[in-house]
Amino acid sequence: METPDIEAARQRAGAAIRDLGHAFIGRTMTMDQIERLADALETVSAELWPGEPRERAKVPFSDRQQVVYPQGRISHGFSDRPISGQSSPWGLDLSLHRDGDEIEAHVTLRAAHEGAPGRSHGGIVAALFDDVFGYVLGVAQQPGFTGDLYLRYEAPTPIHEELACRVRLADREGRKMLMTGELVHRATGQRLVSARATFIAVDAAAFERQTAERPAPPAE
C-alpha cells in the first residue's frame, strides 16, 4: 500500500502530465522547445521503465464500487481511475457531486480534448459518461460492468467552457441496471449530449477473478 505522501506526489505528477499535454497541443512551440521537451521526456521514461512493475491498490475493486457517497461534493476514490482519477495522465479533472441519487460531474474540456475546431472529440465525451455512470454503482451499492453505452450528440460540445455531466439509475430489470444522463453547458443550461447505458450487476466476488472469467451479460 502506498503512503499518503506518495499518493499526494502521484496526484501532483498526474496533474503536471495533464497540463503538459494541454500545453503541448494548445500552445505554439519552437523547434528548440520541442526537441528539449522530447529529450527530457525520453530521459525520464528511460529512468522509470527499469523499475519494478506496480500493482494497483490492494483494496478490492468491488469495495470501490460499494463506497457510500455523501450528499454534496464527493471524493474521486480510486486515484488511478483513467478518466476521473487524480493521478491519471488521461484524466479530465472532474469535480464530482452527489445530489439525491444523481451524480453530477463538473468538467472543462481543454486543448488536448479538441476534435473538430473548438469542440470536443466525441470519444472523450463517451469516456466521460462511461466513467461518471460508474459512480452510480456506488449510489446503488451494487458492483457491475458496463454492458452498453449509447450517446446522442445534440449540439457541439465546446472546449474551455464549464460543463455538467448528470447521471442516474433510471430502472432495473433483473441484472440490468438502466441508466440515463445528459451533458449540459453550465452557463446556458443547453443540453449538448444525452446518454443511456446498461450496466450488468454482478456478485462482488466476480471482481476478484481474472478478466477472462468476467460474467457474460444476460441474453436479450
SULHUNOR-V317637 format. One record per residue. NEAR is the number of other C-alpha atoms within 10 Angstrom. Layout:
near->NEAR
near->NEAR
This chain:
near->10
near->10
near->8
near->9
near->9
near->11
near->15
near->15
near->13
near->17
near->19
near->13
near->16
near->21
near->20
near->14
near->17
near->21
near->15
near->15
near->17
near->17
near->15
near->15
near->14
near->13
near->8
near->10
near->12
near->8
near->9
near->9
near->11
near->13
near->12
near->12
near->14
near->11
near->12
near->12
near->12
near->12
near->11
near->10
near->11
near->11
near->10
near->10
near->9
near->8
near->8
near->7
near->7
near->6
near->7
near->13
near->12
near->8
near->10
near->13
near->17
near->21
near->15
near->16
near->22
near->18
near->16
near->14
near->19
near->13
near->13
near->12
near->15
near->16
near->13
near->17
near->15
near->18
near->21
near->20
near->16
near->17
near->22
near->24
near->22
near->28
near->26
near->22
near->21
near->19
near->20
near->23
near->20
near->21
near->16
near->21
near->20
near->20
near->12
near->11
near->15
near->17
near->28
near->26
near->22
near->20
near->22
near->17
near->24
near->22
near->19
near->19
near->23
near->21
near->15
near->12
near->9
near->15
near->18
near->21
near->19
near->18
near->11
near->16
near->18
near->16
near->16
near->21
near->28
near->20
near->16
near->22
near->29
near->20
near->25
near->25
near->24
near->21
near->21
near->16
near->17
near->19
near->24
near->23
near->19
near->17
near->16
near->13
near->17
near->14
near->17
near->12
near->16
near->12
near->12
near->15
near->25
near->21
near->21
near->16
near->13
near->14
near->24
near->23
near->27
near->24
near->27
near->24
near->22
near->12
near->12
near->14
near->9
near->9
near->14
near->20
near->23
near->18
near->20
near->20
near->23
near->20
near->27
near->21
near->20
near->15
near->10
near->8
near->11
near->13
near->19
near->19
near->22
near->19
near->21
near->21
near->23
near->24
near->25
near->23
near->20
near->19
near->12
near->17
near->11
near->16
near->19
near->13
near->10
near->8
near->9
near->6
near->10
near->13
near->14
near->10
near->17
near->10
near->4
near->3
